[in-house]
Amino acid sequence: MRTAGIGVLGLIGGLLFAIVLQDILARALTDADGTPSVLGMILGSLLPAFALLGAVLAVWLDRRHRRTRSKDTTDD
């Protein structure tokens, strides 16, 4: 249950990171007349990829942290 919760938190964090990144890069990648360039349209489709990356990264970091923490408590 903990892993699922961490995964959901990572998913939300990845989505928020993607939204902020899109907002910053959208201004930089638009043409002078306001039409987005091809690279800007590609970045707009990366929202699910960042969300998935956030979920995977959060679960991996949590498992790594739990593993090192359990080694620390058994050494005492």
FENGI-V915597 format. One record per residue. N is the residue number from 1. BURIAL is I if it has 24 or more other ideal C-beta (glycine too) atoms within 12 Angstrom, else O. Layout:
BEGIN
n;burial
N;BURIAL
N;BURIAL
END
This chain:
BEGIN
n;burial
1;O
2;O
3;O
4;O
5;O
6;I
7;I
8;O
9;O
10;I
11;I
12;O
13;I
14;I
15;I
16;O
17;I
18;I
19;O
20;O
21;I
22;I
23;O
24;O
25;O
26;I
27;O
28;O
29;O
30;O
31;O
32;O
33;O
34;O
35;O
36;O
37;O
38;O
39;O
40;O
41;O
42;O
43;I
44;O
45;O
46;O
47;O
48;O
49;O
50;I
51;I
52;O
53;O
54;I
55;I
56;O
57;O
58;I
59;I
60;O
61;O
62;O
63;O
64;O
65;O
66;O
67;O
68;O
69;O
70;O
71;O
72;O
73;O
74;O
75;O
76;O
END
